[in-house]
């Protein structure tokens, strides 16, 4: 009996240990939800761009989609965007080119103006910030199973290609790998979110808003935060985070702020156009009905004129008959006219 008891205890312990091992071997996908929300939005934006690309340059939604897909002051094609890494990233190789300046700082001041892209510059750039390996390939260092934005370490550059505020000279190579395997797929194909407004809503729902009492600052962060994202936010290390930090109180605003406003404006514009088209359709229908109404009104007049013409002809015939017969000319009585018409 005692032996049976210890066997049961042993089996229970082994089951618990086995369960712990399974948990420890589970694959972790860093920035999974943020990446999916941004990717779905990019697909929806690309689909919408094909629809509004031919609109006038001043169209609000067209302008917002230009910023969303290509960045401020840039208009290109989706084909070029998918095929070639933008030349802006040639500047990341400098030893003082901190990832934080590209992904965690606003475009503000002469120093930051030296960087061609910044947090909130465009959706593809923010994807680069979310999904490029950080310091010494963090957070996939030493792991062959974990993923970042759905990709394993080898797909994102392996052990030698990563991006942070260090002297690593393969930052551009790391970004190029990220562009190929995470950005490109999100600029093509169909989106599960057919409605751009709904896709944007789900994306902004992944942005974490916090308030720092020490610095009296609002923080809007997308992605895996660090333990200290104040001094060098989103610099690609466990301390600084693998993320995008947004500033929506200074200009230029993040692309998604402009897109939110443009969608509201576009809805109002489309409503006004639909109302104008409805009025035009009513005018066309009214003009079509007017000739028919005029025909109905003039119909009885034509009949009266015809009857008068017939009476005149009959009177003339009777007059001629009286002349030939020598009978005094006189107008036929009304009963005679009616009798003639009856026969």
C-alpha positions as CSV (number, residue, x, y, z in Angstrom):
1,X,0.0,0.0,0.0
2,X,2.8,2.4,0.9
3,X,4.7,1.5,-2.3
4,X,1.6,2.2,-4.4
5,X,1.3,5.6,-2.6
6,X,4.9,6.6,-3.5
7,X,4.4,5.5,-7.1
8,X,1.4,7.8,-7.4
9,X,3.4,10.7,-5.8
10,X,6.3,10.1,-8.2
11,X,4.1,10.1,-11.3
12,X,2.4,13.3,-10.1
13,X,5.8,15.0,-9.7
14,X,7.0,13.9,-13.1
15,X,3.8,15.3,-14.6
16,X,4.4,18.7,-13.0
17,X,8.0,18.8,-14.1
18,X,7.0,17.8,-17.6
19,X,4.4,20.6,-17.7
20,X,7.0,23.1,-16.6
21,X,9.3,22.0,-19.4
22,X,6.6,22.4,-21.9
23,X,5.9,25.9,-20.7
24,X,9.6,26.7,-20.8
25,X,9.9,25.4,-24.3
26,X,7.0,27.5,-25.6
27,X,7.9,29.9,-28.4
28,X,7.6,33.5,-27.6
29,X,6.8,36.0,-30.3
30,X,7.9,39.4,-29.3
31,X,5.8,42.4,-30.5
32,X,3.4,39.9,-32.0
33,X,0.2,41.9,-31.4
34,X,1.6,45.3,-32.3
35,X,3.1,43.9,-35.5
36,X,-0.2,42.3,-36.5
37,X,-2.2,45.4,-35.9
38,X,0.2,47.6,-37.8
39,X,0.5,45.0,-40.6
40,X,-3.3,44.8,-41.0
41,X,-3.5,48.6,-41.1
42,X,-0.7,48.8,-43.7
43,X,-2.5,46.4,-46.0
44,X,-5.8,48.2,-45.6
45,X,-4.0,51.5,-46.3
46,X,-2.3,50.1,-49.4
47,X,-5.7,48.9,-50.7
48,X,-7.3,52.3,-50.1
49,X,-4.3,54.1,-51.7
50,X,-5.1,52.2,-55.0
51,X,-8.6,53.7,-54.8
52,X,-7.7,57.3,-54.0
53,X,-4.4,57.7,-55.7
54,X,-6.0,59.5,-58.7
55,X,-7.8,62.1,-56.5
56,X,-6.6,65.7,-56.5
57,X,-3.4,66.3,-54.5
58,X,-5.4,68.4,-52.0
59,X,-7.7,65.6,-51.1
60,X,-7.4,65.1,-47.3
61,X,-7.5,61.3,-47.3
62,X,-5.1,61.1,-50.2
63,X,-2.6,63.3,-48.3
64,X,-2.9,61.3,-45.2
65,X,-2.3,58.0,-47.0
66,X,0.8,59.5,-48.7
67,X,2.2,60.2,-45.2
68,X,1.0,56.8,-43.8
69,X,2.7,54.8,-46.6
70,X,5.6,57.0,-47.9
71,X,6.3,59.5,-45.2
72,X,6.1,63.3,-44.9
73,X,6.7,65.1,-48.2
74,X,7.2,62.0,-50.2
75,X,5.1,60.4,-52.9
76,X,6.1,57.2,-54.5
77,X,4.7,53.9,-55.7
78,X,3.9,50.8,-53.7
79,X,6.0,48.7,-56.2
80,X,9.1,50.8,-55.5
81,X,8.4,50.8,-51.7
82,X,8.3,47.0,-51.7
83,X,11.3,46.4,-53.9
84,X,13.9,48.9,-52.6
85,X,14.9,49.9,-49.1
86,X,14.6,53.7,-48.9
87,X,17.9,55.5,-49.1
88,X,17.1,57.3,-45.8
89,X,18.4,54.3,-44.0
90,X,21.9,54.7,-45.5
91,X,22.5,57.2,-42.7
92,X,22.1,54.7,-39.9
93,X,25.7,53.4,-40.1
94,X,27.2,56.3,-38.3
95,X,28.6,55.5,-34.8
96,X,26.4,58.3,-33.3
97,X,23.3,57.2,-35.1
98,X,21.3,56.0,-32.1
99,X,18.2,53.9,-32.7
100,X,16.4,56.0,-30.2
101,X,16.8,59.1,-32.4
102,X,15.0,57.2,-35.2
103,X,12.4,55.4,-33.2
104,X,11.9,57.2,-29.9
105,X,12.4,60.9,-30.4
106,X,10.2,63.6,-32.0
107,X,11.4,65.6,-35.0
108,X,12.3,68.7,-32.9
109,X,15.4,70.9,-33.1
110,X,18.5,71.1,-35.2
111,X,20.0,67.9,-33.8
112,X,17.0,65.7,-34.5
113,X,16.6,67.3,-38.0
114,X,19.8,65.5,-39.0
115,X,17.8,62.2,-39.0
116,X,15.7,61.7,-42.1
117,X,13.2,59.5,-40.2
118,X,11.7,59.6,-36.8
119,X,9.0,58.0,-34.7
120,X,5.7,58.4,-36.4
121,X,7.3,59.2,-39.8
122,X,5.3,56.5,-41.6
123,X,3.8,53.1,-41.0
124,X,6.7,51.2,-42.7
125,X,9.3,53.1,-40.7
126,X,7.5,52.2,-37.5
127,X,7.5,48.6,-38.6
128,X,11.2,48.8,-38.9
129,X,11.5,50.1,-35.3
130,X,9.2,47.3,-34.0
131,X,10.8,44.4,-35.8
132,X,14.6,45.0,-36.3
133,X,16.8,43.0,-33.9
134,X,18.1,45.1,-31.1
135,X,21.4,45.2,-29.2
136,X,23.4,42.0,-29.9
137,X,20.2,40.5,-31.5
138,X,18.1,41.1,-28.4
139,X,15.4,39.9,-27.7
140,X,16.3,36.7,-29.7
141,X,19.9,36.4,-28.4
142,X,20.7,32.8,-27.5
143,X,17.3,31.5,-28.8
144,X,16.5,29.5,-31.8
145,X,12.8,29.2,-31.1
146,X,11.7,32.7,-30.0
147,X,10.5,35.1,-32.7
148,X,10.3,38.8,-33.3
149,X,7.3,40.0,-35.3
150,X,6.7,36.4,-36.4
151,X,10.3,35.9,-37.7
152,X,13.2,33.9,-36.2
153,X,16.7,35.3,-35.7
154,X,18.1,34.0,-38.9
155,X,15.4,35.6,-41.0
156,X,16.2,38.9,-39.4
157,X,19.9,38.8,-39.9
158,X,21.4,36.2,-37.6
159,X,24.0,36.9,-35.0
160,X,25.8,39.7,-36.8
161,X,23.1,42.1,-38.0
162,X,21.2,44.2,-35.5
163,X,20.5,47.8,-34.7
164,X,21.0,49.9,-31.6
165,X,23.0,52.9,-30.4
166,X,26.3,51.1,-30.6
167,X,29.3,50.9,-33.0
168,X,27.8,47.9,-34.8
169,X,28.3,48.6,-38.6
170,X,25.7,46.3,-39.9
171,X,22.7,48.3,-38.9
172,X,21.5,48.9,-42.5
173,X,21.8,45.2,-43.3
174,X,19.6,44.4,-40.3
175,X,17.0,47.0,-41.4
176,X,17.1,45.7,-45.0
177,X,16.4,42.1,-43.7
178,X,13.5,43.5,-41.6
179,X,12.1,45.4,-44.6
180,X,12.1,42.3,-46.8
181,X,10.4,39.9,-44.4
182,X,8.1,42.2,-42.4
183,X,7.4,45.4,-44.3
184,X,7.0,44.0,-47.8
185,X,4.4,41.4,-47.0
186,X,2.3,44.1,-45.2
187,X,2.3,46.3,-48.4
188,X,0.7,43.6,-50.5
189,X,-2.1,41.1,-50.3
190,X,-5.5,41.4,-48.8
191,X,-6.1,42.6,-45.3
192,X,-8.5,40.8,-42.9
193,X,-9.6,44.4,-42.1
194,X,-11.4,45.6,-45.2
195,X,-12.4,48.8,-43.5
196,X,-9.5,51.2,-43.0
197,X,-11.2,53.0,-40.1
198,X,-11.7,49.8,-38.2
199,X,-8.1,48.7,-38.9
200,X,-6.8,52.1,-37.6
201,X,-9.0,51.7,-34.5
202,X,-7.4,48.3,-33.7
203,X,-3.9,49.6,-34.3
204,X,-4.3,52.6,-31.9
205,X,-5.8,50.2,-29.4
206,X,-2.3,48.6,-29.2
207,X,-0.6,51.9,-28.3
208,X,0.0,52.1,-24.5
209,X,-0.6,55.5,-22.9
210,X,1.2,56.2,-19.7
211,X,1.8,59.3,-17.7
212,X,5.2,59.8,-16.0
213,X,4.7,61.8,-12.7
214,X,8.4,62.4,-12.3
215,X,8.8,64.2,-15.6
216,X,5.1,65.3,-16.0
217,X,5.0,63.7,-19.4
218,X,2.6,61.6,-21.4
219,X,4.0,58.6,-23.2
220,X,2.5,56.8,-26.1
221,X,4.4,53.6,-26.8
222,X,3.9,50.8,-29.3
223,X,5.7,47.6,-28.8
224,X,7.9,46.0,-26.1
225,X,8.8,48.6,-23.5
226,X,12.0,48.8,-21.6
227,X,12.6,49.4,-17.9
228,X,13.7,53.0,-18.6
229,X,12.3,54.6,-21.8
230,X,12.9,58.2,-20.7
231,X,16.5,59.0,-21.6
232,X,16.9,56.8,-24.7
233,X,13.5,55.4,-25.5
234,X,13.2,52.5,-27.9
235,X,16.9,52.2,-28.4
236,X,16.8,48.4,-28.8
237,X,18.0,47.1,-25.5
238,X,16.2,45.5,-22.5
239,X,16.5,48.8,-20.6
240,X,15.3,51.1,-23.4
241,X,12.9,48.8,-25.2
242,X,12.1,47.6,-28.7
243,X,9.4,49.9,-29.6
244,X,8.1,53.2,-31.1
245,X,7.4,56.1,-28.8
246,X,5.0,58.7,-30.2
247,X,4.6,62.4,-29.5
248,X,1.2,63.6,-30.7
249,X,1.4,67.1,-29.1
250,X,4.1,68.4,-31.4
251,X,4.3,68.9,-35.1
252,X,4.7,67.0,-37.3
253,X,2.1,64.7,-35.8
254,X,2.5,61.0,-36.1
255,X,1.0,59.6,-39.4
256,X,-1.8,57.9,-37.6
257,X,-3.0,61.1,-36.0
258,X,-3.3,62.7,-39.5
259,X,-5.0,59.6,-40.8
260,X,-7.7,59.7,-38.1
261,X,-8.5,63.3,-38.9
262,X,-8.6,62.6,-42.7
263,X,-11.0,59.7,-42.3
264,X,-13.5,61.9,-40.5
265,X,-13.1,64.6,-43.2
266,X,-13.5,62.1,-46.0
267,X,-16.6,60.7,-44.5
268,X,-18.2,64.2,-44.5
269,X,-17.0,64.9,-48.0
270,X,-18.5,61.6,-49.3
271,X,-21.7,62.4,-47.5
272,X,-22.0,65.8,-49.1
273,X,-21.2,64.3,-52.6
274,X,-23.9,61.7,-52.1
275,X,-26.4,64.4,-51.2
276,X,-25.5,66.4,-54.2
277,X,-25.8,63.4,-56.5
278,X,-29.2,62.7,-55.0
279,X,-30.4,66.2,-55.8
280,X,-29.0,66.0,-59.3
281,X,-30.9,62.7,-59.8
282,X,-34.1,64.3,-58.6
283,X,-33.6,67.2,-61.0
284,X,-33.1,64.7,-63.9
285,X,-36.2,62.8,-63.0
286,X,-38.2,66.0,-62.8
287,X,-37.0,67.2,-66.2
288,X,-37.9,63.8,-67.7
289,X,-41.5,64.0,-66.3
290,X,-42.2,67.6,-67.5
291,X,-42.7,66.8,-71.3
292,X,-45.1,64.0,-70.4
293,X,-47.1,66.3,-68.2
294,X,-47.2,68.9,-71.0
295,X,-48.4,66.3,-73.5
296,X,-51.3,65.3,-71.2
297,X,-52.3,69.0,-70.7
298,X,-52.3,69.8,-74.5
299,X,-54.2,66.6,-75.5
300,X,-57.8,67.9,-74.9
301,X,-57.0,71.2,-76.7
302,X,-56.0,69.3,-79.8
303,X,-59.4,67.3,-79.7
304,X,-61.4,70.6,-79.5
305,X,-59.5,72.1,-82.4
306,X,-60.2,68.9,-84.4
307,X,-64.0,69.1,-83.6
308,X,-64.1,72.8,-84.6
309,X,-62.4,72.0,-87.9
310,X,-65.0,69.2,-88.6
311,X,-67.9,71.6,-87.9
312,X,-66.4,74.2,-90.2
313,X,-66.1,71.6,-93.0
314,X,-69.7,70.5,-92.6
315,X,-71.0,74.1,-92.7
316,X,-69.1,74.7,-95.9
317,X,-70.6,71.6,-97.5
318,X,-74.1,72.6,-96.6
319,X,-73.6,76.2,-97.9
320,X,-72.5,74.8,-101.3
321,X,-75.4,72.5,-101.4
322,X,-77.9,75.4,-100.7
323,X,-76.3,77.4,-103.5
324,X,-76.8,74.6,-106.0
325,X,-80.3,73.9,-104.9
326,X,-81.4,77.5,-104.7
327,X,-82.4,77.2,-101.1
328,X,-81.6,80.3,-99.0
329,X,-78.4,80.0,-97.2
330,X,-78.8,79.4,-93.5
331,X,-76.6,78.0,-90.7
332,X,-77.6,74.4,-89.9
333,X,-79.3,74.0,-86.6
334,X,-77.5,72.3,-83.8
335,X,-79.8,69.2,-84.0
336,X,-78.9,68.7,-87.6
337,X,-75.2,68.8,-86.8
338,X,-75.7,66.3,-84.1
339,X,-77.7,64.0,-86.4
340,X,-75.0,64.1,-89.1
341,X,-72.3,63.1,-86.5
342,X,-74.5,60.3,-85.4
343,X,-74.6,58.9,-88.9
